[in-house]
Amino acid sequence: MSDSSSTPATGKEAFHQLIAGLTAQIAGKPLDGELDRWLNAHHGAGSASFEQLRQACIGGVAEGWLCEREGGGIRYGRVFKAEDALHRFSVDVVDMQDIAGPHHTHPNGEIDLIMPLDDSAATFDGRPAGWCVYGPGTAHRPTVASGRALVLYLLPEGQIRFTQ
């Protein structure tokens, strides 16, 4: 006899649990340079949590539940809508290689995890592997250069506005 507590979580369920654990640590913190530094110090490139998230994203792409859409040379997809279990962050992942994405604004800010692939030195908006935090009201044209990377986006309340 087996119960659900002994059943291993699927890739998507395990990914949800990883993200929920992370968002619990950052819920209520301002999206600013201090959070950027904290994330990179505690969950940055080379840390166990960074590698767990990176492997979960690589696995999700391979399993087909991450980056399931494609447009303009970018694979992308919203994995989870903003919900209480994720502390009101939505979760998107994109797969980009040497390309600039569509310009957009972040009404409530945006938290990005940059995960270079294929041992490349890929950067996201000029930033290497690790975290990048944009404050409320910021805007950019997300750009991956010098290789290929997966980028995980956490958006408070799922808010993003694409520029026409």
Accessible surface in RSA format (square Angstrom, percent):
REM  Atomic radii and reference values for relative SASA: ProtOr
REM  Chains: A
REM  Algorithm: Lee & Richards
REM  Probe-radius: 1.40
REM  Slices: 20
REM RES _ NUM      All-atoms   Total-Side   Main-Chain    Non-polar    All polar
REM                ABS   REL    ABS   REL    ABS   REL    ABS   REL    ABS   REL
RES MET A   1   249.53 129.2 156.28 103.4  93.26 222.0 132.89 113.0 116.65 154.5
RES SER A   2    89.46  75.6  56.13  74.9  33.32  76.8  45.28  96.4  44.18  61.9
RES ASP A   3    88.63  62.1  78.76  78.4   9.87  23.3  43.21 101.7  45.42  45.3
RES SER A   4   100.95  85.3  81.62 108.9  19.33  44.5  50.83 108.2  50.12  70.2
RES SER A   5   102.72  86.8  62.21  83.0  40.51  93.3  57.44 122.3  45.28  63.4
RES SER A   6    77.71  65.7  46.01  61.4  31.70  73.0  50.66 107.9  27.06  37.9
RES THR A   7    84.22  59.9  67.10  68.0  17.12  40.8  56.74  76.2  27.48  41.5
RES PRO A   8   114.86  83.7  95.00  86.6  19.87  72.2 106.59  88.0   8.27  51.4
RES ALA A   9    42.36  38.9  13.55  20.9  28.81  65.5  17.35  24.4  25.01  66.2
RES THR A  10    81.55  58.0  72.54  73.5   9.01  21.5  76.57 102.9   4.98   7.5
RES GLY A  11    31.37  38.7   0.00   N/A  31.37  38.7  18.43  50.6  12.94  29.0
RES LYS A  12    84.72  41.3  83.83  51.4   0.89   2.1  38.49  34.6  46.23  49.2
RES GLU A  13    92.62  53.2  88.51  67.0   4.11   9.8  38.01  73.5  54.61  44.6
RES ALA A  14    40.31  37.1  38.30  59.1   2.02   4.6  38.77  54.6   1.54   4.1
RES PHE A  15     0.29   0.1   0.00   0.0   0.29   0.8   0.01   0.0   0.28   0.8
RES HIS A  16    39.94  21.8  39.94  27.8   0.00   0.0  26.35  27.2  13.59  15.8
RES GLN A  17   115.28  64.5 103.89  75.9  11.39  27.1  40.91  87.1  74.37  56.4
RES LEU A  18    49.75  27.7  39.87  28.5   9.88  24.8  44.25  31.1   5.50  14.8
RES ILE A  19     0.00   0.0   0.00   0.0   0.00   0.0   0.00   0.0   0.00   0.0
RES ALA A  20    21.89  20.1  20.42  31.5   1.47   3.4  20.74  29.2   1.16   3.1
RES GLY A  21    37.47  46.2   0.00   N/A  37.47  46.2  34.15  93.7   3.32   7.4
RES LEU A  22     8.43   4.7   5.76   4.1   2.67   6.7   6.79   4.8   1.64   4.4
RES THR A  23     0.00   0.0   0.00   0.0   0.00   0.0   0.00   0.0   0.00   0.0
RES ALA A  24    58.65  53.9  35.58  54.9  23.07  52.5  36.52  51.4  22.13  58.6
RES GLN A  25    81.43  45.5  65.44  47.8  15.99  38.1  35.43  75.4  46.01  34.9
RES ILE A  26     1.15   0.7   0.05   0.0   1.09   2.6   0.05   0.0   1.09   3.0
RES ALA A  27    44.01  40.5  22.86  35.3  21.15  48.1  23.97  33.7  20.04  53.1
RES GLY A  28    87.56 108.0   0.00   N/A  87.56 108.0  45.36 124.5  42.20  94.5
RES LYS A  29    78.45  38.3  70.42  43.2   8.03  19.1  52.32  47.1  26.13  27.8
RES PRO A  30    95.65  69.7  83.25  75.9  12.39  45.0  95.32  78.7   0.33   2.0
RES LEU A  31    20.40  11.4  12.49   8.9   7.91  19.9  12.49   8.8   7.91  21.3
RES ASP A  32    56.75  39.8  50.03  49.8   6.72  15.9  33.51  78.9  23.24  23.2
RES GLY A  33    36.40  44.9   0.00   N/A  36.40  44.9  25.41  69.7  10.98  24.6
RES GLU A  34   124.45  71.4 121.92  92.2   2.52   6.0  34.90  67.5  89.54  73.1
RES LEU A  35     4.99   2.8   1.58   1.1   3.41   8.6   4.40   3.1   0.59   1.6
RES ASP A  36    16.18  11.3  16.18  16.1   0.00   0.0   5.75  13.5  10.43  10.4
RES ARG A  37   160.71  67.5 153.82  78.4   6.88  16.4  78.60 107.4  82.11  49.8
RES TRP A  38    61.65  24.7  56.85  27.5   4.80  11.3  48.39  25.8  13.26  21.5
RES LEU A  39     0.00   0.0   0.00   0.0   0.00   0.0   0.00   0.0   0.00   0.0
RES ASN A  40    51.12  35.3  36.55  35.3  14.57  35.1  25.56  61.5  25.56  24.7
RES ALA A  41    83.44  76.7  39.91  61.6  43.53  99.0  51.42  72.4  32.02  84.8
RES HIS A  42   100.91  55.2  81.27  56.5  19.65  50.3  56.72  58.5  44.20  51.4
RES HIS A  43    19.88  10.9  19.88  13.8   0.00   0.0  19.25  19.8   0.63   0.7
RES GLY A  44     4.43   5.5   0.00   N/A   4.43   5.5   3.53   9.7   0.90   2.0
RES ALA A  45    57.71  53.1  28.42  43.9  29.29  66.6  28.78  40.5  28.93  76.6
RES GLY A  46    82.42 101.6   0.00   N/A  82.42 101.6  43.75 120.0  38.67  86.6
RES SER A  47    31.67  26.8  20.15  26.9  11.52  26.5  29.96  63.8   1.71   2.4
RES ALA A  48    84.41  77.6  66.28 102.3  18.13  41.2  75.01 105.6   9.40  24.9
RES SER A  49    27.32  23.1  24.55  32.8   2.76   6.4  23.75  50.6   3.57   5.0
RES PHE A  50    10.26   5.1  10.26   6.4   0.00   0.0  10.26   6.2   0.00   0.0
RES GLU A  51    73.72  42.3  73.64  55.7   0.08   0.2  47.23  91.3  26.50  21.6
RES GLN A  52   101.40  56.7  92.78  67.8   8.62  20.5  31.37  66.8  70.03  53.1
RES LEU A  53     4.06   2.3   4.06   2.9   0.00   0.0   4.06   2.8   0.00   0.0
RES ARG A  54    44.26  18.6  44.26  22.6   0.00   0.0   4.35   5.9  39.91  24.2
RES GLN A  55    91.70  51.3  84.60  61.8   7.10  16.9  40.83  86.9  50.87  38.6
RES ALA A  56    23.64  21.7   9.82  15.2  13.82  31.4  21.70  30.6   1.94   5.1
RES CYS A  57     0.00   0.0   0.00   0.0   0.00   0.0   0.00   0.0   0.00   0.0
RES ILE A  58    57.35  32.6  54.95  40.9   2.40   5.8  55.84  40.2   1.52   4.1
RES GLY A  59    24.70  30.5   0.00   N/A  24.70  30.5  24.52  67.3   0.18   0.4
RES GLY A  60     0.46   0.6   0.00   N/A   0.46   0.6   0.00   0.0   0.46   1.0
RES VAL A  61    24.16  15.9  17.74  16.1   6.42  15.5  17.74  15.4   6.42  17.4
RES ALA A  62    89.26  82.1  47.26  72.9  42.00  95.5  58.19  81.9  31.07  82.3
RES GLU A  63   114.71  65.9  77.13  58.4  37.58  89.5  43.38  83.9  71.33  58.2
RES GLY A  64    43.41  53.5   0.00   N/A  43.41  53.5  28.25  77.5  15.16  34.0
RES TRP A  65    46.22  18.5  34.97  16.9  11.24  26.4  40.18  21.4   6.03   9.8
RES LEU A  66     0.41   0.2   0.00   0.0   0.41   1.0   0.19   0.1   0.22   0.6
RES CYS A  67     0.58   0.4   0.00   0.0   0.58   1.4   0.00   0.0   0.58   0.6
RES GLU A  68    90.95  52.2  54.73  41.4  36.22  86.2  43.25  83.7  47.70  38.9
RES ARG A  69   120.66  50.7 114.85  58.5   5.80  13.8  37.72  51.6  82.94  50.3
RES GLU A  70   125.11  71.8  91.67  69.3  33.44  79.6  28.54  55.2  96.57  78.8
RES GLY A  71    36.19  44.6   0.00   N/A  36.19  44.6  29.75  81.7   6.43  14.4
RES GLY A  72    73.20  90.3   0.00   N/A  73.20  90.3  47.26 129.7  25.94  58.1
RES GLY A  73    53.20  65.6   0.00   N/A  53.20  65.6  26.28  72.1  26.92  60.3
RES ILE A  74    15.72   8.9  15.72  11.7   0.00   0.0  15.72  11.3   0.00   0.0
RES ARG A  75    83.45  35.0  83.22  42.4   0.23   0.5  27.18  37.2  56.27  34.1
RES TYR A  76    87.65  40.9  87.65  49.9   0.00   0.0  54.45  40.9  33.21  40.9
RES GLY A  77     1.89   2.3   0.00   N/A   1.89   2.3   1.09   3.0   0.80   1.8
RES ARG A  78    82.37  34.6  63.20  32.2  19.17  45.6  30.58  41.8  51.79  31.4
RES VAL A  79    14.86   9.8   0.96   0.9  13.90  33.5   4.14   3.6  10.73  29.1
RES PHE A  80    23.13  11.6  18.50  11.5   4.63  12.0  23.13  14.0   0.00   0.0
RES LYS A  81   159.44  77.8 154.88  95.0   4.56  10.9  98.08  88.3  61.36  65.4
RES ALA A  82    21.41  19.7   5.85   9.0  15.56  35.4   5.85   8.2  15.56  41.2
RES GLU A  83    59.21  34.0  58.20  44.0   1.01   2.4  24.42  47.2  34.79  28.4
RES ASP A  84   111.40  78.0  97.76  97.3  13.64  32.2  38.52  90.7  72.88  72.7
RES ALA A  85    54.31  49.9  35.43  54.7  18.88  43.0  47.90  67.5   6.41  17.0
RES LEU A  86     0.00   0.0   0.00   0.0   0.00   0.0   0.00   0.0   0.00   0.0
RES HIS A  87    66.41  36.3  50.46  35.1  15.96  40.8  35.07  36.1  31.35  36.5
RES ARG A  88    94.40  39.6  94.01  47.9   0.39   0.9  42.06  57.5  52.34  31.7
RES PHE A  89    10.77   5.4  10.77   6.7   0.00   0.0  10.77   6.5   0.00   0.0
RES SER A  90     0.00   0.0   0.00   0.0   0.00   0.0   0.00   0.0   0.00   0.0
RES VAL A  91     0.00   0.0   0.00   0.0   0.00   0.0   0.00   0.0   0.00   0.0
RES ASP A  92    22.43  15.7  22.43  22.3   0.00   0.0   7.70  18.1  14.73  14.7
RES VAL A  93     0.00   0.0   0.00   0.0   0.00   0.0   0.00   0.0   0.00   0.0
RES VAL A  94    15.92  10.5  15.92  14.4   0.00   0.0  15.92  13.8   0.00   0.0
RES ASP A  95     8.99   6.3   5.55   5.5   3.43   8.1   1.11   2.6   7.88   7.9
RES MET A  96     2.85   1.5   1.97   1.3   0.88   2.1   1.01   0.9   1.84   2.4
RES GLN A  97   104.03  58.2  89.75  65.6  14.28  34.0  19.58  41.7  84.45  64.0
RES ASP A  98    84.85  59.4  56.34  56.1  28.51  67.4  33.66  79.2  51.19  51.1
RES ILE A  99    47.47  27.0  39.33  29.3   8.13  19.6  46.71  33.6   0.76   2.0
RES ALA A 100    33.45  30.8  20.44  31.5  13.01  29.6  20.44  28.8  13.01  34.5
RES GLY A 101     1.10   1.4   0.00   N/A   1.10   1.4   1.10   3.0   0.00   0.0
RES PRO A 102    75.63  55.1  66.81  60.9   8.82  32.1  75.35  62.2   0.28   1.7
RES HIS A 103    75.27  41.1  70.10  48.7   5.17  13.2  51.84  53.4  23.43  27.3
RES HIS A 104     4.50   2.5   4.50   3.1   0.00   0.0   4.35   4.5   0.15   0.2
RES THR A 105    45.71  32.5  45.71  46.3   0.00   0.0  38.79  52.1   6.92  10.5
RES HIS A 106     0.00   0.0   0.00   0.0   0.00   0.0   0.00   0.0   0.00   0.0
RES PRO A 107    34.99  25.5  13.55  12.4  21.44  77.9  21.52  17.8  13.47  83.7
RES ASN A 108    52.05  35.9  46.03  44.5   6.02  14.5  10.62  25.6  41.43  40.0
RES GLY A 109     0.00   0.0   0.00   N/A   0.00   0.0   0.00   0.0   0.00   0.0
RES GLU A 110     0.00   0.0   0.00   0.0   0.00   0.0   0.00   0.0   0.00   0.0
RES ILE A 111     0.00   0.0   0.00   0.0   0.00   0.0   0.00   0.0   0.00   0.0
RES ASP A 112     0.00   0.0   0.00   0.0   0.00   0.0   0.00   0.0   0.00   0.0
RES LEU A 113     0.00   0.0   0.00   0.0   0.00   0.0   0.00   0.0   0.00   0.0
RES ILE A 114     0.13   0.1   0.13   0.1   0.00   0.0   0.13   0.1   0.00   0.0
RES MET A 115     0.00   0.0   0.00   0.0   0.00   0.0   0.00   0.0   0.00   0.0
RES PRO A 116    18.77  13.7  15.01  13.7   3.76  13.7  15.01  12.4   3.76  23.3
RES LEU A 117    12.83   7.1  12.83   9.2   0.00   0.0  12.83   9.0   0.00   0.0
RES ASP A 118   110.12  77.1  75.09  74.7  35.03  82.8  40.47  95.2  69.65  69.5
RES ASP A 119   151.01 105.8 111.30 110.8  39.71  93.9  41.81  98.4 109.20 108.9
RES SER A 120    34.00  28.7  14.20  18.9  19.81  45.6  22.92  48.8  11.08  15.5
RES ALA A 121    81.55  75.0  61.95  95.6  19.60  44.6  72.99 102.8   8.56  22.7
RES ALA A 122     1.31   1.2   0.00   0.0   1.31   3.0   0.00   0.0   1.31   3.5
RES THR A 123    31.75  22.6  31.75  32.2   0.00   0.0  26.20  35.2   5.55   8.4
RES PHE A 124     0.00   0.0   0.00   0.0   0.00   0.0   0.00   0.0   0.00   0.0
RES ASP A 125    43.82  30.7  13.89  13.8  29.93  70.8  21.50  50.6  22.32  22.3
RES GLY A 126    63.77  78.6   0.00   N/A  63.77  78.6  31.84  87.4  31.93  71.5
RES ARG A 127    78.87  33.1  78.87  40.2   0.00   0.0  34.02  46.5  44.85  27.2
RES PRO A 128    89.52  65.2  87.27  79.6   2.25   8.2  87.40  72.2   2.13  13.2
RES ALA A 129    33.50  30.8  19.81  30.6  13.69  31.1  19.81  27.9  13.69  36.3
RES GLY A 130     1.38   1.7   0.00   N/A   1.38   1.7   1.38   3.8   0.00   0.0
RES TRP A 131     2.00   0.8   0.00   0.0   2.00   4.7   0.00   0.0   2.00   3.2
RES CYS A 132     4.84   3.7   4.84   5.4   0.00   0.0   0.00   0.0   4.84   5.2
RES VAL A 133    19.08  12.6   0.00   0.0  19.08  46.0   0.00   0.0  19.08  51.8
RES TYR A 134    41.12  19.2  39.43  22.4   1.70   4.4  32.70  24.6   8.42  10.4
RES GLY A 135    17.14  21.1   0.00   N/A  17.14  21.1  10.92  30.0   6.22  13.9
RES PRO A 136    87.42  63.7  65.94  60.1  21.48  78.1  66.29  54.7  21.13 131.3
RES GLY A 137    60.20  74.2   0.00   N/A  60.20  74.2  32.14  88.2  28.06  62.9
RES THR A 138    47.10  33.5  40.90  41.5   6.20  14.8  47.10  63.3   0.00   0.0
RES ALA A 139    45.85  42.2  19.71  30.4  26.14  59.5  19.71  27.8  26.14  69.2
RES HIS A 140    19.24  10.5  12.40   8.6   6.84  17.5  19.24  19.8   0.00   0.0
RES ARG A 141   139.91  58.7 129.03  65.8  10.88  25.9  36.55  50.0 103.36  62.6
RES PRO A 142     5.41   3.9   5.41   4.9   0.00   0.0   5.41   4.5   0.00   0.0
RES THR A 143    48.65  34.6  47.75  48.4   0.89   2.1  38.18  51.3  10.47  15.8
RES VAL A 144     1.00   0.7   0.00   0.0   1.00   2.4   0.00   0.0   1.00   2.7
RES ALA A 145    41.68  38.3  40.21  62.1   1.47   3.3  41.68  58.7   0.00   0.0
RES SER A 146    77.51  65.5  47.97  64.0  29.54  68.1  31.67  67.4  45.84  64.2
RES GLY A 147    12.91  15.9   0.00   N/A  12.91  15.9  11.71  32.1   1.20   2.7
RES ARG A 148    70.12  29.4  69.21  35.3   0.91   2.2  11.82  16.1  58.30  35.3
RES ALA A 149     0.00   0.0   0.00   0.0   0.00   0.0   0.00   0.0   0.00   0.0
RES LEU A 150     1.48   0.8   1.48   1.1   0.00   0.0   1.48   1.0   0.00   0.0
RES VAL A 151     0.00   0.0   0.00   0.0   0.00   0.0   0.00   0.0   0.00   0.0
RES LEU A 152     0.00   0.0   0.00   0.0   0.00   0.0   0.00   0.0   0.00   0.0
RES TYR A 153    14.47   6.8  14.47   8.2   0.00   0.0  10.99   8.3   3.48   4.3
RES LEU A 154     0.00   0.0   0.00   0.0   0.00   0.0   0.00   0.0   0.00   0.0
RES LEU A 155     2.37   1.3   2.37   1.7   0.00   0.0   2.37   1.7   0.00   0.0
RES PRO A 156    22.20  16.2  20.63  18.8   1.57   5.7  22.20  18.3   0.00   0.0
RES GLU A 157    79.14  45.4  67.08  50.8  12.06  28.7  34.01  65.8  45.13  36.8
RES GLY A 158    12.78  15.8   0.00   N/A  12.78  15.8   2.79   7.7   9.99  22.4
RES GLN A 159    66.44  37.2  65.17  47.6   1.26   3.0   9.18  19.5  57.26  43.4
RES ILE A 160    48.18  27.4  28.76  21.4  19.41  46.8  28.76  20.7  19.41  52.7
RES ARG A 161   141.65  59.5 136.60  69.6   5.05  12.0  55.62  76.0  86.03  52.1
RES PHE A 162   106.55  53.3  88.66  54.9  17.89  46.5  88.84  53.9  17.71  50.7
RES THR A 163    79.52  56.6  51.05  51.8  28.46  67.8  55.14  74.1  24.37  36.8
RES GLN A 164   206.66 115.6 143.52 104.9  63.14 150.3  93.36 198.7 113.31  85.9
END  Absolute sums over single chains surface
CHAIN  1 A     8046.0       5909.7       2136.3       4522.3       3523.7
END  Absolute sums over all chains
TOTAL          8046.0       5909.7       2136.3       4522.3       3523.7
